[in-house]
Amino acid sequence: MTTMKRLEAGASIIEVTPQKPMFLYGYPHVERISEGTHDPLYASAMVIDNGESQIGLCAVDIIFISREITEAVRSRVQEITGIPGKNLMISASHTHSGPVVSRDLFYDPVVPEEDPGYTSYLVEKLVQVYTEAFQNRRESSMAITVASGLGVGGNRRSKTAAVDPEVPVIVLKERASGNIFALSTIYCMHPTVLHEDSKLYSADFPGFTRKYIRAALGEKVVLLYHTGPSGNQSPRHFIKSNTLKEAERLGYMLGERIVNQVRQIEPDGFKNWVPLATRQSEVMLPQKTFMPLVSAEQKVTVVKNRLDSMRISSAPAAEIRTTECDWFGAEENRQLAEMAENGKLDQVYQSVLPVEINLISIDETAFIFLPGELFVEYSLRIKAGMAGKNFVASLANGVLMGYIVTEEAEKEGGYEASNSIFPAKAGEVIVQHVLAMK
């Protein structure tokens, strides 16, 4: 007698907001200590089990996830649940209104070391949320749909430059009740509506997306929000102000798009069983050659003078912000050039290489999980080069220091290119490696 295949899935959400004031990480050379909580930071997880394979996805409202945290969580969850650690993904939303858990580099003197107490607390919470998701498994059905994030944000270098507006949504429904209980989504957008004047813990606009979805689909619905390649994506040219009210407007806009798309799924769009597969690989990336320190110091002066001139002439706020970030980048490039000269940068490369790349196949859709802040063009390149539907999440499974920019951005020499420890050709290496994995 043949046993009918069935799908089991579970989800969980748990708060990870620090219980004390901490440094808010994300804006260079700015000392920000939290003064309270506007909206809680959460970790969310889902486990999908088709009887043959098990995979886990986890998204957490934090700026970075370190390799050490990833390894610790994977090891303990595997021990508790039996799910292979390589099948467990952990991504950071990249909110700039949360605590330090892993320093991006060692160039910003105002950024403190991570708090060991909070790091341990976060590991415990991530293990707990994964364990609860595993324990919450029930017979389920699944659908995958795609919403649009167009207009919620865009390219922060230029309003008309490259974007990836596709927002994939994995939808889990309990078969017995027919109720949706979890969504997992990816959007290629920096969550940076809130700037350095905000001193409250917040998930930024994704927190409001979560709030909208729970109000519309049910308070028990768990949302996993993954940030896709968004090194050059932000709400900068699409916002009216850097306020919580504006974060709410954009978050609700995205939430409404997702909810409307989910509600359009026909009953036969849900499947009671889907094939699952995972692939994990590692790749070395080329290292960057930095300009001489004296040239880097000259660049700081040139960019700072340009910024001062723009402020005096009352240039548009978005343009001033772009140049201000370029100044931050020039400062960081100067520090990186010094580290390259004294050999300290070699230690950084040893800590982040090789890069881990993961490919999760769910039914006919591939989800690629990459570390670091890639420019959106690399998301588009992978989509164009890989057969079938595929979507890319970033900032996953360990920090890749700095940005992966395009050749065009590298020549322009703005904030992101100055801040990167990898040359633009590293992006091509990643793309080709991903395409070869399929």
C-alpha positions as CSV (number, residue, x, y, z in Angstrom):
1,M,0.0,0.0,0.0
2,T,1.4,3.4,-1.0
3,T,1.5,6.1,1.6
4,M,0.2,9.4,0.4
5,K,2.8,12.2,0.6
6,R,1.9,15.1,2.8
7,L,3.4,18.4,3.8
8,E,4.0,19.5,7.4
9,A,5.0,23.0,8.3
10,G,5.3,25.2,11.4
11,A,6.1,28.7,12.3
12,S,7.0,30.9,15.3
13,I,7.8,34.4,16.2
14,I,9.6,35.7,19.3
15,E,10.7,39.1,20.5
16,V,14.4,39.9,20.6
17,T,14.4,43.6,21.6
18,P,17.2,44.4,24.1
19,Q,16.1,44.9,27.6
20,K,18.4,47.8,28.2
21,P,19.7,50.9,26.4
22,M,22.3,49.9,23.7
23,F,24.2,51.6,20.9
24,L,22.0,51.8,17.7
25,Y,24.1,50.5,14.8
26,G,23.9,51.6,11.2
27,Y,24.9,55.2,10.6
28,P,28.7,55.9,10.4
29,H,30.4,58.2,12.9
30,V,27.1,58.8,14.9
31,E,26.8,57.9,18.6
32,R,23.2,56.8,19.1
33,I,22.1,55.2,22.4
34,S,18.6,53.8,22.5
35,E,16.1,55.7,24.6
36,G,13.2,53.2,24.4
37,T,11.3,51.0,22.0
38,H,8.9,52.2,19.3
39,D,8.1,48.7,17.9
40,P,9.6,45.5,19.1
41,L,12.4,43.6,17.2
42,Y,11.4,40.1,16.3
43,A,12.9,36.8,15.1
44,S,10.5,34.7,13.0
45,A,11.0,31.2,11.7
46,M,9.3,28.6,9.6
47,V,10.1,24.9,9.2
48,I,8.9,23.0,6.1
49,D,8.9,19.2,6.1
50,N,7.7,17.1,3.1
51,G,8.5,13.7,4.7
52,E,11.8,13.5,2.7
53,S,13.5,16.7,3.5
54,Q,13.3,19.5,6.1
55,I,14.3,23.1,5.6
56,G,14.2,26.1,8.0
57,L,14.0,29.8,7.3
58,C,14.6,32.5,9.9
59,A,14.5,36.3,9.6
60,V,15.6,38.6,12.5
61,D,15.2,42.3,13.0
62,I,18.9,43.1,13.4
63,I,21.5,44.8,11.2
64,F,23.9,41.8,10.7
65,I,24.1,38.1,11.5
66,S,27.6,36.9,12.2
67,R,29.1,33.6,11.1
68,E,29.6,32.8,14.8
69,I,25.9,33.3,15.6
70,T,24.9,31.3,12.5
71,E,27.1,28.3,13.4
72,A,26.0,28.3,17.1
73,V,22.3,28.4,16.2
74,R,22.6,25.8,13.4
75,S,24.5,23.4,15.7
76,R,22.0,23.6,18.5
77,V,18.9,23.4,16.3
78,Q,20.3,20.4,14.5
79,E,20.9,18.7,17.9
80,I,17.3,19.5,19.1
81,T,15.3,18.9,15.9
82,G,17.5,16.7,13.7
83,I,17.3,19.2,10.8
84,P,20.7,19.4,9.2
85,G,22.4,22.7,10.0
86,K,23.1,23.4,6.3
87,N,19.3,23.4,5.7
88,L,18.8,26.2,8.2
89,M,18.9,29.8,6.9
90,I,19.2,32.9,9.1
91,S,19.0,36.4,7.6
92,A,19.1,39.9,9.0
93,S,16.5,42.5,8.0
94,H,19.3,45.1,8.3
95,T,17.4,47.6,10.4
96,H,19.6,50.5,11.4
97,S,17.6,50.9,14.7
98,G,18.8,47.9,16.5
99,P,21.9,46.9,18.6
100,V,25.4,45.8,17.5
101,V,25.8,42.1,17.2
102,S,28.7,42.1,14.7
103,R,30.8,45.1,13.7
104,D,31.0,45.6,10.0
105,L,34.7,46.5,10.1
106,F,37.1,48.1,12.5
107,Y,37.2,51.6,11.1
108,D,34.4,53.5,12.9
109,P,35.7,54.6,16.3
110,V,32.3,55.4,17.7
111,V,30.9,51.9,17.2
112,P,31.5,49.7,20.3
113,E,32.2,46.0,20.4
114,E,29.1,43.8,20.5
115,D,27.6,43.1,24.0
116,P,28.4,39.4,24.8
117,G,25.3,39.3,27.0
118,Y,23.0,40.4,24.2
119,T,24.7,38.1,21.7
120,S,24.1,35.1,23.9
121,Y,20.5,36.2,24.4
122,L,20.0,36.5,20.7
123,V,21.4,33.0,20.1
124,E,19.1,31.6,22.7
125,K,16.1,33.3,21.1
126,L,17.0,32.1,17.6
127,V,17.3,28.5,18.9
128,Q,14.0,28.9,20.7
129,V,12.1,30.3,17.7
130,Y,13.4,27.6,15.4
131,T,12.6,24.9,18.0
132,E,9.1,26.2,18.4
133,A,8.5,26.4,14.7
134,F,9.6,22.7,14.5
135,Q,7.3,21.7,17.3
136,N,4.4,23.7,15.8
137,R,4.4,21.6,12.6
138,R,1.0,20.6,11.3
139,E,-0.4,19.2,8.1
140,S,-0.2,22.2,5.7
141,S,-0.6,23.4,2.2
142,M,1.7,25.9,0.4
143,A,1.5,28.5,-2.3
144,I,4.1,30.9,-3.7
145,T,3.1,34.2,-5.2
146,V,4.8,37.5,-6.2
147,A,3.7,41.0,-5.1
148,S,5.2,44.3,-6.2
149,G,7.3,46.6,-4.1
150,L,7.5,49.3,-6.9
151,G,7.4,52.8,-5.4
152,V,8.0,51.7,-1.8
153,G,11.6,52.6,-2.4
154,G,14.1,52.5,-5.2
155,N,17.7,53.1,-6.2
156,R,19.4,55.5,-3.8
157,R,22.0,56.6,-6.2
158,S,19.4,57.7,-8.8
159,K,15.7,57.6,-8.8
160,T,15.6,56.1,-12.3
161,A,18.4,53.5,-11.9
162,A,18.0,49.7,-11.4
163,V,15.5,48.2,-9.1
164,D,14.1,44.7,-8.4
165,P,10.5,45.3,-7.4
166,E,9.5,41.6,-7.2
167,V,8.4,40.5,-3.7
168,P,8.1,36.7,-3.5
169,V,5.7,35.4,-0.9
170,I,5.7,31.9,0.5
171,V,2.3,31.2,2.0
172,L,1.6,28.4,4.5
173,K,-2.0,27.4,5.3
174,E,-3.2,24.9,7.9
175,R,-5.1,22.1,6.0
176,A,-7.5,21.3,8.8
177,S,-8.8,24.9,9.3
178,G,-7.8,26.4,6.0
179,N,-6.2,29.3,7.9
180,I,-3.1,31.0,6.7
181,F,-0.5,30.9,9.5
182,A,2.8,32.1,8.0
183,L,4.3,34.1,5.2
184,S,7.9,34.5,4.1
185,T,8.9,37.4,1.8
186,I,11.9,39.1,0.3
187,Y,12.2,42.7,-0.7
188,C,15.3,44.3,-2.2
189,M,15.3,47.5,-0.1
190,H,17.3,49.1,2.7
191,P,15.1,49.6,5.8
192,T,16.4,53.1,6.4
193,V,13.4,55.4,6.6
194,L,14.6,56.2,10.1
195,H,17.9,58.1,10.3
196,E,20.3,58.9,13.1
197,D,18.0,61.3,14.9
198,S,15.7,58.4,15.8
199,K,16.8,56.8,19.1
200,L,14.2,54.2,19.5
201,Y,14.4,50.5,18.8
202,S,12.5,49.8,15.6
203,A,12.3,47.3,12.7
204,D,11.7,50.4,10.5
205,F,9.2,50.0,7.7
206,P,9.3,46.1,7.7
207,G,7.9,46.3,11.2
208,F,4.9,48.1,9.9
209,T,4.5,45.6,7.1
210,R,4.3,42.9,9.7
211,K,1.7,44.9,11.7
212,Y,-0.4,45.5,8.6
213,I,-0.3,41.8,7.6
214,R,-1.3,40.6,11.0
215,A,-4.2,43.1,11.2
216,A,-5.4,41.9,7.8
217,L,-4.8,38.2,7.9
218,G,-4.9,37.4,11.6
219,E,-2.8,38.3,14.7
220,K,-1.3,34.8,14.8
221,V,0.1,35.1,11.3
222,V,3.9,34.9,11.3
223,L,5.8,37.1,8.8
224,L,9.4,36.4,7.9
225,Y,10.9,39.5,6.2
226,H,14.2,38.9,4.4
227,T,16.1,41.7,2.7
228,G,17.2,41.0,-0.8
229,P,20.3,42.5,-2.6
230,S,19.8,46.2,-1.7
231,G,23.3,47.7,-1.5
232,N,22.1,50.6,-3.7
233,Q,18.4,50.5,-2.8
234,S,16.7,52.7,-0.2
235,P,13.6,54.8,0.3
236,R,15.7,58.0,0.0
237,H,14.0,59.4,-3.2
238,F,10.6,58.1,-2.3
239,I,9.9,59.5,1.2
240,K,8.4,62.7,2.6
241,S,10.4,62.6,5.8
242,N,12.6,60.4,8.0
243,T,9.9,59.7,10.5
244,L,8.1,56.8,12.1
245,K,4.9,58.1,10.4
246,E,6.7,57.7,7.0
247,A,8.0,54.3,7.9
248,E,4.4,53.4,8.7
249,R,3.2,54.7,5.3
250,L,5.7,52.7,3.3
251,G,5.4,49.6,5.5
252,Y,1.6,49.6,5.2
253,M,1.9,50.2,1.4
254,L,4.1,47.0,1.1
255,G,1.8,45.1,3.5
256,E,-1.3,45.9,1.5
257,R,0.4,44.8,-1.8
258,I,1.4,41.5,-0.1
259,V,-2.1,40.9,1.4
260,N,-3.9,41.7,-1.9
261,Q,-1.7,39.3,-3.7
262,V,-2.2,36.5,-1.2
263,R,-5.9,37.0,-1.3
264,Q,-5.9,36.5,-5.0
265,I,-4.5,32.9,-4.7
266,E,-7.1,30.5,-5.9
267,P,-7.7,27.4,-3.8
268,D,-6.1,25.1,-6.4
269,G,-3.0,27.4,-6.1
270,F,-2.1,25.7,-2.8
271,K,-0.3,22.4,-2.9
272,N,-0.5,19.7,-0.3
273,W,3.0,18.5,-1.0
274,V,6.0,20.0,-2.7
275,P,9.6,18.8,-3.4
276,L,12.3,20.3,-1.3
277,A,16.1,20.4,-2.0
278,T,19.1,22.3,-0.7
279,R,22.5,23.0,-2.0
280,Q,25.4,24.7,-0.1
281,S,28.7,25.8,-1.5
282,E,31.6,28.0,-0.7
283,V,33.6,30.4,-3.0
284,M,36.7,32.5,-2.6
285,L,36.4,36.1,-3.7
286,P,39.1,38.4,-5.1
287,Q,40.5,40.9,-2.8
288,K,40.5,44.6,-3.4
289,T,43.6,46.7,-4.2
290,F,43.3,50.0,-2.3
291,M,44.7,53.4,-3.3
292,P,47.8,54.7,-1.4
293,L,46.9,56.2,1.9
294,V,47.9,59.7,0.8
295,S,45.5,59.5,-2.1
296,A,42.7,58.3,0.2
297,E,43.3,61.3,2.5
298,Q,43.1,63.6,-0.5
299,K,39.8,62.0,-1.5
300,V,38.3,62.7,2.0
301,T,39.2,66.4,1.5
302,V,37.7,66.6,-2.0
303,V,34.4,65.0,-1.0
304,K,34.0,67.0,2.2
305,N,34.5,70.2,0.2
306,R,31.9,69.2,-2.2
307,L,29.5,68.4,0.6
308,D,30.1,71.8,2.3
309,S,29.4,73.6,-1.0
310,M,26.1,71.7,-1.5
311,R,25.0,72.7,2.0
312,I,25.9,76.3,1.4
313,S,24.0,76.3,-1.9
314,S,20.9,74.6,-0.3
315,A,21.0,71.6,-2.7
316,P,18.1,69.2,-2.6
317,A,18.1,67.1,0.6
318,A,18.3,63.7,-1.1
319,E,21.4,64.9,-3.1
320,I,23.0,66.3,0.1
321,R,22.4,62.9,1.8
322,T,24.0,61.0,-1.1
323,T,27.1,63.2,-0.9
324,E,27.2,63.0,2.9
325,C,27.2,59.2,2.6
326,D,30.0,59.6,0.0
327,W,32.0,61.5,2.6
328,F,31.4,58.7,5.2
329,G,32.6,56.3,2.5
330,A,35.7,58.4,1.8
331,E,36.5,58.4,5.6
332,E,36.1,54.6,5.7
333,N,38.2,54.2,2.5
334,R,41.0,56.1,4.2
335,Q,40.9,53.7,7.1
336,L,40.8,50.7,4.9
337,A,43.7,52.0,2.9
338,E,45.6,52.3,6.2
339,M,44.6,48.8,7.2
340,A,45.8,47.5,3.8
341,E,49.2,49.1,4.3
342,N,49.7,47.8,7.9
343,G,48.4,44.3,7.2
344,K,45.3,44.4,9.4
345,L,43.0,43.9,6.4
346,D,44.5,40.4,5.9
347,Q,42.9,39.4,9.2
348,V,39.5,40.6,8.0
349,Y,39.7,38.6,4.7
350,Q,40.6,35.5,6.7
351,S,37.5,35.9,8.9
352,V,35.0,36.3,6.0
353,L,36.4,34.0,3.3
354,P,35.4,31.7,1.8
355,V,31.8,32.9,1.3
356,E,28.9,30.6,1.9
357,I,26.2,30.4,-0.7
358,N,22.9,28.5,-0.2
359,L,20.2,27.5,-2.7
360,I,16.9,26.3,-1.4
361,S,14.5,24.8,-4.0
362,I,10.8,24.8,-3.0
363,D,8.6,23.2,-5.7
364,E,9.6,25.0,-8.9
365,T,11.1,28.1,-7.2
366,A,14.7,28.6,-6.1
367,F,15.6,30.9,-3.2
368,I,19.3,31.9,-3.0
369,F,20.7,33.1,0.3
370,L,23.9,35.2,0.1
371,P,25.8,37.1,2.7
372,G,26.7,40.8,2.4
373,E,25.2,43.9,0.8
374,L,25.1,43.2,-2.9
375,F,23.9,45.8,-5.4
376,V,20.5,45.0,-6.9
377,E,22.0,44.4,-10.3
378,Y,23.3,41.1,-9.0
379,S,19.8,40.0,-8.1
380,L,18.7,40.9,-11.6
381,R,21.6,39.0,-13.1
382,I,20.9,35.8,-11.2
383,K,17.2,36.0,-12.2
384,A,18.1,36.5,-15.8
385,G,20.7,33.7,-15.9
386,M,18.8,31.0,-14.0
387,A,16.0,29.0,-15.6
388,G,12.7,29.1,-13.7
389,K,11.5,31.3,-10.9
390,N,14.2,32.4,-8.5
391,F,14.7,35.0,-5.8
392,V,17.7,36.2,-3.8
393,A,17.9,37.0,-0.1
394,S,21.0,38.7,1.3
395,L,22.7,39.4,4.6
396,A,22.3,35.7,5.4
397,N,24.3,33.1,7.3
398,G,27.3,35.2,8.2
399,V,28.6,38.7,7.5
400,L,30.4,39.5,4.3
401,M,32.2,42.7,5.1
402,G,31.1,45.8,3.1
403,Y,29.3,46.1,-0.2
404,I,29.6,44.2,-3.5
405,V,29.2,47.0,-6.1
406,T,29.0,47.1,-9.9
407,E,31.8,48.2,-12.1
408,E,30.0,51.4,-12.9
409,A,29.7,52.2,-9.2
410,E,33.3,51.3,-8.6
411,K,34.4,53.8,-11.2
412,E,32.1,56.4,-9.7
413,G,33.7,55.9,-6.3
414,G,30.7,56.7,-4.1
415,Y,29.9,55.6,-0.6
416,E,29.3,52.0,-1.3
417,A,32.4,51.5,-3.5
418,S,34.6,53.3,-1.0
419,N,33.2,51.1,1.9
420,S,33.8,47.8,0.1
421,I,36.7,45.5,0.7
422,F,36.0,43.5,-2.5
423,P,36.3,44.7,-6.1
424,A,33.3,44.8,-8.4
425,K,34.5,41.6,-10.1
426,A,33.6,39.7,-6.9
427,G,30.0,40.2,-7.8
428,E,30.5,38.4,-11.1
429,V,32.3,35.6,-9.3
430,I,29.2,35.2,-7.0
431,V,26.8,35.3,-9.9
432,Q,28.6,32.7,-11.9
433,H,28.9,30.4,-8.9
434,V,25.2,30.7,-8.2
435,L,24.3,29.9,-11.8
436,A,26.5,26.9,-11.7
437,M,24.8,25.5,-8.6
438,K,21.3,25.3,-10.2
